[in-house]
Amino acid sequence: MTNSSSERLGEFELIAKLFAPLATSAGAFGLTDDIALLTPRAGHDIVLKADAIVEGVHFRSSDPADRVAKKALRVNLSDLAAKGAEPIGYLLTLNLPNSTGMTWLEDFARGLGEDQKAYVISLFGGDTTSTPGPLTIAIGAIGAIPSGTMIRRSGAKPGDLVFVSGTIGDAAGGLAVLKGNHGGLPLREKEALVRRYQLPEPRLALGQALRGIASASLDVSDGLVADLGHIADVSHVRVAIEALRIPRSDALKAVGDSPKDIVSAATAGDDYEIAFTAPAAKRDRVLEAAARTSTPVTEIGRVTAGTGITLLGAAGEEIPVARAGYQHF
């Protein structure tokens, strides 16, 4: 639960103490105004993304506050990464229960500060308010990209190959560990899975390297099958994924390596990897971009004429999937 070991400051004192130091851009005015000012770079488009995470839904009350902050920020940066954008900064809205004390908030602000330095971004503003409901953190991320180069969901074509970065299913495995499951798993594997749940890794360098190569792209937040289904829908194509080619970590394979386990990984959420398509003629360029950015990338399927998303077994048979991914409502 949130830490209430010390009395919380008022709104403006809280902003001045914890969040004004994070407003490092000149256009943020040290959070002393109601707005911020951002001047677009010449020849660039601005890319915007907003996501919220809610206590008890997207993170656990026992999760460390600095990791909650980093997850809230990184799930938004992951969307910028999938578009090929470079992050500039973010807006932050905190809906705080009365039980949220200064110790928790100080750790939260520290986590944001550490990630700001890592990703070279600034806080531009936002809002703080109290709520009788669960702790909710909403972030609006701001990115930039050379004009006309953003990678949309709608560009996949029949004959394209399907790729995904990193490994799939680890975050769901980490959540299961935190819930007390997989008790027989070695500590090292448990820690690796939990870290993947609490600290996603936005693939910013890879996303930028895929400009002009990927035909369609998105980040995997609701599950690999569900999210590639979005590309299939808006591109008006069929996406076929080969189940045995879906990359899974050794830690997750230690949990289970059956066909059922593979389906579970492919339909779990919170991976925050990049799933994308590219013309077959650009396969070598995809692999070069992966090597140049030190990002594991795996070819997992193909785009064909038709509609929808299909998960295929070793013999090419269609594997039934009862639930393609996380359902928000």
N, C-alpha and C positions, 0 to 999 in steps of 0.2 A: 504494500500500500504506500501511498505518498507520505513523505516524511514531514511531520509537524513538530519536530523537536525544538524549533525556535519560531518566534513570532514573525509573521510576514510583514514586509514593508507595504506602504501604500503604493498605488499604481505608478505615480511619477517618480517616487523614490526608488522603486524597483527597477524602472526603466533606466534611470540615471546610474544606478549602482551596477546592474548586471548586463544590460543590453546596449546602452550607449557606447561602451568600449568596443562593441562588435561592429558598430556602424563606421567602418574605416573609409568608405568612399566619401569624397567631398560632397557628392550629390545627396548624401543621407543627412547632412547638416547636423550630425551628432544626435539625431533623433529629437531635435529641439523644435521641429516644425511638424505640421500635420501631414506633410507630403514629402516625397523625395523627388529628385530631378535626375533623369538619365538621358544623356545625349548619345544617340546611336552612332556607332562607328561608321565612317564613310564606306559605302559598298557592302554593308551588312544588314541583315534582317534581325529583328528581335524575336526570340522564341520564348513563349510563356507557358508555364505549367503550374497547376495547383493540386496538391494532395493533402489529405488530413489523415492522421493516425489517432485512434481512440483507445484509451486504456480498457483492457478487457477484450478488445477486438483485434487490434494490430500489435499491441505489446502488453506484457503482463505487469501487474502492479509491483512485482518484485524485481523487475528488470532495473539494472543500474541507470540512474538518471542521465549520465553522460552518454550511455549507449542509446537511450531513448532519443536524446537530442540528435545524435548522429544518424539514427535510422530515419527520423522524421526528415532530415535534410537529404540524406542519400537516396531515399525512394523518389524524390523529386529530381535530383541530379541524374538518376538513372534514366528518366524519361528524356531529359536533355541529351544524354549520351546516345540514346537510340535514334535521335533525330540528326546526329552529327554536330550538335551545337557545343559551344564552349560556354561554361557557366560564368556569369558576372556577379550575381548576388541573389538575394531572396527577401521576401516579406514574411513576417512571422506573426501568427495570431495564437495566443494562449488562452484557453478557457480553463480556469483553475478552480478546483474544489477548495473549500476552506481548509481542508486537511493538508494542502500542499504547503509545506514549510520552507524556510529559507535554505536549509541544508540541501534539500532536493533541488531547489531552483539554482543554487550556486553551482552544484554539480552539473546541472543541465546546461547552464551558460558556459561552463568550462568545456563541455563536450562540443558545443557549437563553435567555440573559439578555436579548439584544436582542429576541427574540420575546415573552418574558414582558412586557416593557415595552409592546410594540406591542399585545398582546392583553389586557393587564391581568389576568394570571393568576399563580399561584404554584406552585412545586414543593411537593408534600406528602410526598414520601418515595419509597422504592423499594428497590433492591438493586444491588450491584455484585459481580461474580464473575468469575473467570478461565475461559477456555474453550480447548480445543485446536482448536475449529472457527472459523468465520468470525466477525467482529465482528457482534454482534446487539444491536439497540436496541429494547426493548419499552416502549411508553408506554400507560398507562391514563388516559384523559382524563375529566374530571369537568365536567359542565355543569348548568345549572338552567333550568327552563322553567315558566311559569305552569301550574298543575295542569290537566290535561286538554287541553292544546293541542299536544302533540307530534305531529308529522306522520309517520305510519307509512308503510310500503310498501303496506299492504293496503287503501287507501281508494279506489283508482281505480275509476271507473264508466264504462260505455258512454256515449259522448257527450262525455266529458272531452277536453280538448286536452292535448297533450304539449309541454313546453317544456324548454329546457336553457340554462344560463348560459354566458357566455364563449364560448370556442372549443374545438373538439375535435381531438385528434390531435397537438397541439404537442409534448407530452412525448415521444411516440414519435419524432417528428422530431428532438428534441434528443438523445435517446439515440443515434439513428443518426449524428448529427453527431459525437458523442463517440467513436463507433466508427470514425470516419474516412470515413464516407459523405457524400454531397452536397458534395463538394469544390469544385464550381463555384458554390456558393451564396455571395452576398455576406456579409461578416463580420457586418453588422448583423443579418441574418436568422438566421445561425448562433447568435449570442449570444442572440437572442430565444427561439429554440427550446430552447437549452440551459438558459436560465433557467427556462423552463416545466417542464423535467424535474427540475431540482434544487430549485426553489422554488415549489411549488404555492401557490395563493392560496385559502385557505378563504373561502367566501362567507357569512360569518357575518351580516352586516347583511341580506343578501337573505333568508337562511333565516328570520331572526326576523320580517322583514316579510311572509313568506308564511304565518304562522300564521293560520288561519281562512280562507285562500284556497286553498292547495294541498290536493288530496285525497290525494295520495301523493307521496313524495319519497325520494330517496337520493343519495349522492354517486357520481360516476363514477370508479371506481378500476380496475375490470377491463376496461372498454370500454363505450361507450355502448349498443351492442346487447345485450351480456351483462347489463348492470345494469338496463336497462329491461325485460329479460326477467324479472328477479326481481320487479319490480312486477307484470308480467303474471301470473306464476305465483301469487303470494300474493293478488292481487286477483281472480283467476279471470276475467281478461279477455284480450282481444287488443290488443296495442299495435302500431300501424302507423306507421313512421317514413318520411318522405319524404327520400330520400338527398340531393337537391339543396338541401334547406333546412338541412341540418346545417351549423352555422357553423364555418368554418375561417379561420385567420389568413392574412394576406397572405404571411407568411413560409412557412407550410406550403404554400400554393398555389404558391409559387415552386419548391418541391420537385417538385410534380406536381399536375395538376388533372384527371386522367382519372377515369372512373367507378371504376376499380380503386383509385385513390388515395383516393377518397371512402370506399370500403368499408374500406380499410386504416385510415383515421382513425377510422371508426365502430366498429372492433373493437380498437383499441389501448387500452392502459391508462394509468394515472397522470395522467389529466386533472384529477381532483379538482374538477370542476364539479358543480353541482346539476342533476339531471334530475328533473322533477316533472310531475304532472298537475294540472289544475284544471278545474272546470266551465266550459263555454263562456260562460255568463253572467257569469263572473268574469274574462274576458280583460282588460277594462279595468283591473281591480284588480291583475292580474299586471303589466301594463305600468306602472302607477303605482308599484308596489313597486320595479320595476326602475329607474325613473327616480329615485325618492326615494333609493335606495341607490347610485346611479351604477354599476349592474351591467348589462352587456349581457345580454339575455334574448331567445331566439329560439323562436318556435313551430315545431315540427318534425313534428307528427303528430297522431294522434287515437286515442282508445281506443274499441274496438267490442266487441260481444259475441263470444265465442269464446275461444280460448286461444293463447298463444305470442306471439312477436315477429316482425314482418315488416319488411323493408327494401324500400321501393318506389322504382322508377325514375320517369322523367319522365312516362311514359305510364301509370303505375299498375301496371306489371308488377312481379312479385316478383323481387328480386335475390337470387340464391343467395349464402349466406354460409357458407363452409366452417368457420370458427371464429368464434364470436360474441364472444370476448374472451380475456383472459389466463387460462390454466389453472394453478392453484396446485399441482396434483398430476398 
